[in-house]
Amino acid sequence: MWISNAKDAGLFMVMANVDLTLGYKGITCFLVDCDTEGLHIGKPENKMGSRASFTCPLTFENVKVPEANILGQIGHGYK
């Protein structure tokens, strides 16, 4: 996934499904700090337009997010 201004962000709002059997009802919003182990911000993409904001790939490798970082309630990511 590519995120605008990712290299300047200190915190990411990540929408993820906590239970695939629930479909969209499992979508939950998490706050993920940029220093979280397993979160990798790649180098900025070379784009033709909008060069004023950097767009970087963001990857997650076995990222663990504490329960305190759930924004709202589990399964209420779309509310």
N, C-alpha and C positions, 0 to 999 in steps of 0.2 A: 504494500500500500504506500502511496505517496502523500506526504503531508506538507502543506504550505507553511513556511517558517518553522519547520520542525527543529532546525539547529538552534533556534533562539528560544524555544519553549522550555519552560521549567516543569510544566505539568501537562499531561495529556488526558483528555476525556475519551475513554475507550468504550465502545459499545460491543459487548460480546454475549454470546448465547451460553448460559450456564447449564442448559439441558436441551440437547438437540431434539429430544422427543416432544418437547413443548412447542417447537416451532418458534414463531415470533414472540410467544408469551414467555420465553426463557431469556429474552434480551435484557441485559442489565448494564447499567452505566458504571464504570470504574474510573477512579482518579489514579493515574499512574505517574509517579515522579520520574523525571528524565534520567535520574541516577539509578533506577531500579535495575538489579542484576538480571541480565538476559534481554534487556531492551536495547536495541541497537539502532542508532540514527546514522544512516549512510551519508555519503557525500552528495552535495547538491547536484541535481540534474541540469544538463545543459539544454535550456529551453529556447525556443524561437521567440515567444512572446513573454509578457509579464516577467521581466528580468529583475524587477524591483523586489520581488519576494522569492526567497529560495524555496525550492521544492525538493524534499529529501525522502528517500525510502525509509520506512520504519518497519523493523522486524522484531518479532517476539520469539524468544527461545526459552521455553519452560519458565516463563515469568510467573512469579507468585505475588499476588496482591492481597494485602491484609483485609479482613472483613470491614475494618474501619474505613477503608477507601471505597466502599460501595456508595454511590451517590443515589439517594432515594432507597428503594426497596428492590430486592431480587425479583426479576421479572417485570419491573416497571420502567424499563429503559425507554420505552416509547411514550410514556405518560409525562 
